[in-house]
Amino acid sequence: MVVAATLPPWPVNSGVLFSRLAALSKQGIHDEAANPLLAELSHRGKTATQFIVPAQMSDGEIFQKIANPFGQGKQVVLGTKDVIPALPGGLEVAGDHAYLVKKIFVINGTTFVELSNPWGTGDVSIPIDLLSEVAAAIDVLDSLD
């Protein structure tokens, strides 16, 4: 089942959240194993569920881990592997990074997940058949308010 949806913009306080995350990251408050987003949510008394993507998981299974909560209107963050191989079509995805899942869409029968970089500029649309190349963890935000 393909979920075609776009979440509304993050709440007004998201700018403050990402500014704080960037500051935490620059201060080295998190280590390589920790997601600064989860640390910040915990600091604010909020929760998120993290799923670590096993090496043998298929692209379709990874997509369902993203699409199911996204289709329910939840905020989903994709954590990338430490090292990302060269991707076809000049796609650039940063390693050891967190991207907000912005939307899921289909073009000419190919399903894409559009990722937004809250610490940088620009979005990148990844065809789901490349998800196993980039995905290390999927965080579903249970509460952001």
Backbone torsions as a table, in degrees:
resi	resn	phi	psi	omega
1	MET	NA	129.3	179.5
2	VAL	-99.4	127.5	177.9
3	VAL	-98.1	119.4	176.8
4	ALA	-108.8	105.9	-175.6
5	ALA	-152.3	156.8	172.8
6	THR	-132.6	127.6	178.6
7	LEU	-75.4	151.1	172.3
8	PRO	-65.2	163.4	179.2
9	PRO	-56.5	153.3	177.3
10	TRP	-57.9	155.7	176.9
11	PRO	-55.6	160.8	-176.8
12	VAL	-52.7	-34.7	-176.9
13	ASN	-75.1	0.6	-178.6
14	SER	-65.5	-33.6	176.9
15	GLY	-60.6	-41.5	177.1
16	VAL	-65.4	-42.9	180.0
17	LEU	-59.2	-50.0	-177.1
18	PHE	-69.9	-31.3	174.6
19	SER	-63.6	-42.4	179.3
20	ARG	-66.7	-40.4	178.5
21	LEU	-61.9	-43.0	179.2
22	ALA	-62.8	-40.9	178.5
23	ALA	-64.3	-42.9	178.1
24	LEU	-60.3	-44.0	-178.6
25	SER	-63.1	-44.2	-179.5
26	LYS	-65.4	-30.1	179.7
27	GLN	-81.9	-5.6	179.5
28	GLY	70.7	26.8	-177.0
29	ILE	-70.5	-25.7	177.5
30	HIS	-105.2	154.0	174.9
31	ASP	-101.2	-179.5	-175.0
32	GLU	-61.8	-28.2	-176.9
33	ALA	-84.3	-10.0	-175.3
34	ALA	-106.7	142.4	175.4
35	ASN	-93.2	121.4	-178.4
36	PRO	-62.2	-26.4	177.4
37	LEU	-64.0	-44.8	178.6
38	LEU	-65.2	-38.7	178.6
39	ALA	-62.2	-43.1	-179.8
40	GLU	-67.3	-42.4	178.4
41	LEU	-60.9	-42.1	178.6
42	SER	-62.3	-41.9	178.5
43	HIS	-59.2	-35.4	-179.4
44	ARG	-88.7	4.5	179.2
45	GLY	76.3	20.1	-180.0
46	LYS	-103.8	170.5	-177.2
47	THR	-127.2	156.3	173.0
48	ALA	-149.2	151.9	177.9
49	THR	-108.5	127.3	-179.8
50	GLN	-107.7	134.7	175.8
51	PHE	-117.5	119.7	176.8
52	ILE	-84.7	126.8	-176.4
53	VAL	-79.6	116.2	177.7
54	PRO	-68.5	150.5	-177.6
55	ALA	-57.4	-34.4	-175.1
56	GLN	-87.4	2.7	-177.2
57	MET	-72.4	136.5	-178.6
58	SER	-77.5	161.5	177.3
59	ASP	-57.6	-42.1	-179.5
60	GLY	-63.6	-39.0	178.2
61	GLU	-68.3	-39.7	176.3
62	ILE	-62.8	-44.2	179.7
63	PHE	-58.2	-42.7	-179.8
64	GLN	-64.4	-35.4	177.5
65	LYS	-64.8	-26.4	176.7
66	ILE	-87.6	-49.3	-171.6
67	ALA	-67.9	-38.3	-176.8
68	ASN	-60.9	-54.9	178.6
69	PRO	-69.1	-33.4	178.7
70	PHE	-61.2	-42.2	178.0
71	GLY	-65.1	-20.3	176.8
72	GLN	-88.8	4.7	177.8
73	GLY	85.0	13.5	179.3
74	LYS	-88.0	152.0	174.6
75	GLN	-77.4	133.0	-178.7
76	VAL	-125.3	134.6	178.5
77	VAL	-119.4	132.4	177.9
78	LEU	-103.5	120.3	174.3
79	GLY	-92.0	134.6	-175.8
80	THR	-95.6	160.3	176.7
81	LYS	-63.7	159.6	179.3
82	ASP	-59.4	-41.8	-179.3
83	VAL	-123.7	126.3	179.4
84	ILE	-105.0	126.3	177.6
85	PRO	-69.2	165.5	175.2
86	ALA	-59.2	129.2	-178.2
87	LEU	-103.3	147.5	-179.8
88	PRO	-65.2	156.7	175.5
89	GLY	72.5	14.0	178.8
90	GLY	73.8	15.4	178.1
91	LEU	-62.5	135.1	178.7
92	GLU	-120.6	119.3	177.4
93	VAL	-128.6	127.6	-178.9
94	ALA	-72.8	140.0	175.6
95	GLY	-80.3	153.2	178.5
96	ASP	52.4	54.5	-173.0
97	HIS	-141.1	166.1	176.7
98	ALA	-120.8	132.2	178.9
99	TYR	-123.6	139.2	173.7
100	LEU	-79.2	131.8	173.5
101	VAL	-76.6	113.9	-174.3
102	LYS	-90.6	-43.1	177.5
103	LYS	-163.4	165.0	176.1
104	ILE	-124.8	130.6	-177.5
105	PHE	-148.6	166.0	-178.8
106	VAL	-123.2	131.8	173.9
107	ILE	-129.3	124.0	178.5
108	ASN	49.9	41.8	176.5
109	GLY	81.5	-2.0	178.0
110	THR	-102.9	129.0	179.4
111	THR	-91.2	134.3	-179.2
112	PHE	-121.1	151.9	169.7
113	VAL	-114.8	119.7	178.6
114	GLU	-90.2	124.8	-178.4
115	LEU	-108.8	138.9	177.9
116	SER	-113.9	134.2	-179.1
117	ASN	-93.4	103.9	-176.5
118	PRO	-69.7	-15.8	179.8
119	TRP	-100.8	-8.1	-176.5
120	GLY	-131.3	-152.5	-179.7
121	THR	-122.9	152.8	174.8
122	GLY	82.5	155.1	177.3
123	ASP	-111.6	159.2	176.4
124	VAL	-133.9	134.9	179.3
125	SER	-105.4	119.7	-176.3
126	ILE	-105.9	124.0	172.7
127	PRO	-64.9	143.3	-173.4
128	ILE	-62.8	-20.1	179.1
129	ASP	-75.6	1.4	175.1
130	LEU	-111.2	1.3	-176.0
131	LEU	-59.4	-37.2	-179.2
132	SER	-67.9	-18.0	178.1
133	GLU	-77.9	-25.1	-172.7
134	VAL	-117.1	-29.3	-170.0
135	ALA	-79.3	129.0	174.5
136	ALA	-114.2	-35.0	-178.1
137	ALA	-152.3	152.0	176.1
138	ILE	-126.2	123.2	179.1
139	ASP	-110.1	127.5	176.0
140	VAL	-109.1	119.4	-177.4
141	LEU	-81.0	114.9	179.9
142	ASP	-75.6	-26.4	-178.5
143	SER	-159.2	133.7	176.8
144	LEU	-119.6	-20.1	-177.9
145	ASP	-68.1	NA	NA
